Amino acid sequence: MSIEAKTPVTRSGRAAGLIALALAASSCGCVHGEAAPIPKGSAPAGPTLGKVDGPAKGLVDTVKGGRVALDWQQVMLERLTKDPAGYREAWGLFSEGGWANAGQVMIYGDGGHTKLQAVVVEPESDQISTDRALSVAAFATIANAAKAAEKLGDLDMVAFDALTFEYVHAVKDPAANVSVVKRVFIRNGGKKDTREYDALIAAFQQQRTIQK
């Protein structure tokens, strides 16, 4: 699999302000305008995965359909493929921007959504900061957001220095083949009602403060 990776942009005072807007508000916190390009570089290594030599067996090449934080999307899909814990689904919210990103959140679940795991990458980090069990009660917000996301299409508005997000839902079949079944790209220019997209972003960002 060939993946175009993005290197995190060096944090600045302006970057910190953008992240604060994205995480503190119930909106997607984007700033108007056209996003600046991010320098290309090597993908960050997820410490819980170890070295990845190439695409895992059964991994469908669906990362190329994504637009945001493709390095971390690959981490999510490969972990879902390889993990022996019996996970059958994964949900992720990925972010990047012209000046900063708002971090990455990945949720894994078994077929009955009773065994759940939350993986969090803090804003501007290239390492997993949290890898913990998630309770069924805490997962309810994600489940509701995922259900609502099935009806959403991409929100792609012109926005200067914008934080962009992508929601990804992946499933693993009995033969251990992993594929992406839903993507929602989000770039909010602040010109129309985006409450459904804001709620999707907020559901994942809340997982940063939930411990179990």
C-alpha positions as CSV (number, residue, x, y, z in Angstrom):
1,M,0.0,0.0,0.0
2,S,1.3,3.4,-0.9
3,I,0.2,6.1,1.5
4,E,1.0,9.8,1.4
5,A,2.0,10.7,5.0
6,K,1.9,14.0,6.7
7,T,4.3,15.4,9.2
8,P,2.9,17.3,12.2
9,V,3.5,21.1,11.9
10,T,5.6,22.7,14.6
11,R,3.3,24.1,17.3
12,S,3.2,27.9,17.6
13,G,1.1,30.3,19.6
14,R,-1.3,30.5,16.7
15,A,-1.5,26.8,16.4
16,A,-2.3,26.4,20.1
17,G,-5.2,28.9,19.6
18,L,-6.6,26.9,16.8
19,I,-6.6,23.7,18.8
20,A,-8.2,25.4,21.7
21,L,-11.0,26.6,19.5
22,A,-11.5,23.1,18.1
23,L,-11.6,21.2,21.4
24,A,-13.4,23.8,23.6
25,A,-16.4,24.5,21.4
26,S,-19.2,22.2,20.4
27,S,-18.6,23.3,16.8
28,C,-15.9,22.0,14.6
29,G,-14.0,25.2,15.4
30,C,-12.6,25.8,11.9
31,V,-11.2,29.1,10.9
32,H,-12.2,30.6,7.5
33,G,-10.1,30.2,4.4
34,E,-8.2,27.8,2.3
35,A,-6.0,25.4,4.2
36,A,-2.2,25.8,3.8
37,P,-0.2,22.7,2.6
38,I,1.5,20.5,5.2
39,P,5.0,19.4,4.6
40,K,5.4,15.7,3.6
41,G,7.4,13.3,5.8
42,S,7.4,10.0,7.5
43,A,4.3,8.6,9.2
44,P,4.2,8.6,13.0
45,A,4.7,5.2,14.7
46,G,1.9,4.0,17.0
47,P,3.8,2.7,20.0
48,T,1.3,0.0,20.8
49,L,1.7,-1.5,17.3
50,G,5.4,-1.7,17.1
51,K,7.1,-1.9,13.7
52,V,4.8,-2.3,10.7
53,D,6.6,-3.9,7.7
54,G,3.7,-3.4,5.3
55,P,0.0,-3.9,4.8
56,A,-1.4,-6.6,7.1
57,K,-2.9,-9.7,5.6
58,G,-6.6,-9.0,4.7
59,L,-6.2,-5.2,4.8
60,V,-8.2,-3.7,1.9
61,D,-6.4,-0.7,0.3
62,T,-9.0,1.8,1.3
63,V,-6.8,4.4,3.0
64,K,-6.3,5.9,-0.5
65,G,-9.9,7.0,-0.3
66,G,-9.2,9.2,2.7
67,R,-8.1,12.8,2.8
68,V,-7.1,13.5,6.4
69,A,-4.2,12.1,8.6
70,L,-3.7,9.1,6.3
71,D,-0.8,7.8,8.5
72,W,-3.1,7.5,11.5
73,Q,-5.9,6.0,9.4
74,Q,-3.5,3.3,8.4
75,V,-2.6,2.7,12.1
76,M,-6.3,2.2,12.9
77,L,-7.0,-0.2,10.0
78,E,-3.8,-2.3,10.6
79,R,-4.6,-2.6,14.3
80,L,-8.1,-3.7,13.5
81,T,-6.7,-6.3,11.1
82,K,-4.0,-7.7,13.4
83,D,-5.5,-7.3,16.9
84,P,-6.2,-10.7,18.5
85,A,-8.7,-9.2,21.0
86,G,-11.7,-10.0,18.8
87,Y,-12.5,-6.5,17.6
88,R,-14.8,-6.4,14.6
89,E,-15.2,-2.6,14.1
90,A,-13.3,0.6,14.4
91,W,-14.5,4.2,14.4
92,G,-12.0,7.1,14.1
93,L,-12.0,10.9,13.9
94,F,-8.8,12.2,12.3
95,S,-7.7,15.8,12.0
96,E,-5.1,18.0,10.4
97,G,-4.8,21.7,9.4
98,G,-2.6,24.4,7.9
99,W,-1.1,25.3,11.3
100,A,-2.1,22.6,13.7
101,N,-4.2,19.5,14.2
102,A,-6.8,18.6,16.9
103,G,-5.4,15.1,17.6
104,Q,-6.8,11.7,16.6
105,V,-9.3,9.5,18.4
106,M,-9.8,5.8,17.5
107,I,-12.4,3.4,19.0
108,Y,-12.4,-0.4,18.6
109,G,-15.3,-2.7,19.4
110,D,-16.2,-6.4,19.3
111,G,-19.3,-7.6,17.4
112,G,-21.7,-7.0,20.3
113,H,-20.1,-3.7,21.3
114,T,-19.4,-4.9,24.8
115,K,-15.6,-5.1,24.6
116,L,-14.3,-1.7,23.7
117,Q,-11.0,0.2,23.5
118,A,-10.2,3.9,23.1
119,V,-7.0,5.1,21.6
120,V,-6.1,8.8,21.8
121,V,-3.4,10.9,20.1
122,E,-3.1,14.4,21.6
123,P,-3.0,17.5,19.4
124,E,0.2,17.9,17.5
125,S,1.6,14.6,18.9
126,D,3.1,11.8,16.8
127,Q,2.6,9.2,19.6
128,I,-0.4,7.4,21.1
129,S,-1.0,9.0,24.6
130,T,-4.0,6.9,25.7
131,D,-4.8,3.2,25.0
132,R,-7.5,2.1,27.4
133,A,-10.7,0.1,27.9
134,L,-13.9,2.0,27.2
135,S,-17.2,1.2,29.0
136,V,-20.4,0.5,27.2
137,A,-21.9,3.6,28.8
138,A,-19.1,5.8,27.5
139,F,-19.4,4.3,24.1
140,A,-23.1,5.2,23.8
141,T,-22.2,8.7,22.6
142,I,-20.0,7.3,19.9
143,A,-22.7,4.8,18.8
144,N,-25.3,7.6,18.5
145,A,-22.9,9.8,16.5
146,A,-22.0,6.9,14.2
147,K,-25.6,6.2,13.5
148,A,-26.3,9.9,12.7
149,A,-23.2,9.9,10.5
150,E,-24.6,7.3,8.2
151,K,-26.9,10.1,6.8
152,L,-24.1,12.7,6.4
153,G,-22.2,13.5,3.3
154,D,-18.9,15.4,3.0
155,L,-18.9,19.0,4.3
156,D,-16.2,20.7,2.1
157,M,-16.3,24.5,2.4
158,V,-13.6,27.0,1.5
159,A,-11.9,27.9,4.8
160,F,-8.6,29.7,5.4
161,D,-6.1,27.9,7.7
162,A,-8.9,25.4,8.5
163,L,-8.8,22.4,10.8
164,T,-10.2,19.6,8.7
165,F,-11.6,16.4,10.1
166,E,-12.5,13.0,8.7
167,Y,-14.7,10.4,10.3
168,V,-14.0,6.8,9.4
169,H,-16.0,3.6,10.1
170,A,-14.3,0.3,9.3
171,V,-15.4,-3.3,9.8
172,K,-13.7,-6.7,9.8
173,D,-15.5,-9.7,8.3
174,P,-15.2,-13.3,9.5
175,A,-12.2,-13.9,7.1
176,A,-10.4,-11.0,8.8
177,N,-10.7,-8.7,5.8
178,V,-11.0,-5.0,6.8
179,S,-12.7,-2.4,4.8
180,V,-14.0,1.1,5.3
181,V,-17.8,1.4,5.1
182,K,-18.2,5.1,5.8
183,R,-16.2,8.3,5.5
184,V,-17.3,11.9,6.2
185,F,-14.9,14.7,5.4
186,I,-15.5,17.9,7.4
187,R,-14.2,21.4,6.6
188,N,-16.5,24.1,8.0
189,G,-16.4,27.6,6.5
190,G,-19.0,28.8,9.1
191,K,-21.5,29.7,6.4
192,K,-24.4,27.3,7.2
193,D,-25.9,25.2,10.0
194,T,-23.5,22.3,10.7
195,R,-24.8,21.1,14.0
196,E,-24.8,17.4,13.0
197,Y,-21.2,17.6,12.0
198,D,-20.3,19.5,15.2
199,A,-22.0,16.8,17.3
200,L,-20.0,14.1,15.5
201,I,-16.7,15.9,16.3
202,A,-17.7,16.5,19.9
203,A,-18.6,12.9,20.5
204,F,-15.1,11.8,19.7
205,Q,-13.3,14.7,21.4
206,Q,-15.2,13.9,24.6
207,Q,-13.3,10.6,24.8
208,R,-10.2,12.5,25.8
209,T,-11.7,13.2,29.2
210,I,-13.5,9.9,29.8
211,Q,-11.4,7.5,31.8
212,K,-13.5,4.3,31.5
